[in-house]
Amino acid sequence: MILVTGGCFQGKKDYAFETFQIARKDAADGADCAMEAIFEVKLLYHFHEYIRRMLQTGQEIDLEKLQQENPDIVLVTNELGYGVVPVDQFDREYREKTGRVCCEIAKRAKEVHRVVCGIGTVIKRA
Amino acid sequence: MLIVVTGGSGSGKSEYAESLVMRLAAGPKLYIATMYPFDEESHRRIARHRLMRKDKGFDTLECYTDLKHADVRAYDTVLLECMSNLIANEMYQEDGAGERSAEEILAGVEQVYGQCRNLIIVTNEIFSDGIDYDPETARYQRCLGNINRHLARTADLLVEVVYSIPLVHKGKTPWDEVSV
């Protein structure tokens, strides 16, 4: 797995398509794709939205299964958690969950890239 | 060594800070806990942290305000977790320092660090969500920002943790972290 993270509007998705030479048709949008798509596509962006949808429907992401069935997937996610603690309980939970899931993915990932102003830095290469 | 570990919420900064303590400590270890258990959610958070450091041999000192008077002389390495709670306590609790929060906390850090060999402080990045908060919250953000800058100026090591990956902004570790 490869994780690409960074703030919103930083060009993470473009960076990932270019860096990993993936065609747009082989990617899914975490905000509205079928939940099973994650096991098939080469790249999934808006991964934080995917986590939000999982949380809303009370599901857990099976990272073990993901690693086995789609070991080369590139996950592109907003880096959340750099703000004041949200007032709304679901927002707090969502922010926390995204952090924990991404920590776990970063530990399993062979590479983690962080994109600032469109420029990516490899912060982990296993 | 004075070390500052920062990062967003859920970034894995606590786990990393604990791992630093485990690598650096050559004697007794103390965890200074600053989260005041005011509701169920904070109880849950505290329980999670307790579980995480359960087998790591820490003593725990609960310190919600008045860090200046914490006695840590018996300890080699101290982990203070976390600055954002300590500031909220000082600013908003009845027995807190109120207007004088920042200077009291910095004096407290100096006192504590004067008594031990290593002090590791966990703090928080709450500055980049692009939202304009009410004046009170902005005052809190400013206070934390100021303290972070003061701490980083004297720290030997400043590390930001991004989804469990440490990025070194100041100083050097003998380990293989990424320098930025």
Interface residues (C-beta under 8 A of the other chain):
Chain A: L3 T5 G7 E79 L80 G81 Y82 G83 V84 V85 Q89 R92 R95 E96 K97 T98 G99 R100 C102 C103 I105 A106 K107 V112 R114 T121 I123 K124
Chain B: G7 G8 S9 G10 S11 G12 E15 E41 E125 I126 F127 S128 D129 I131 Y133 T137 Y140 Q141 V162 Y163 S164 I165 L167 V178 V180
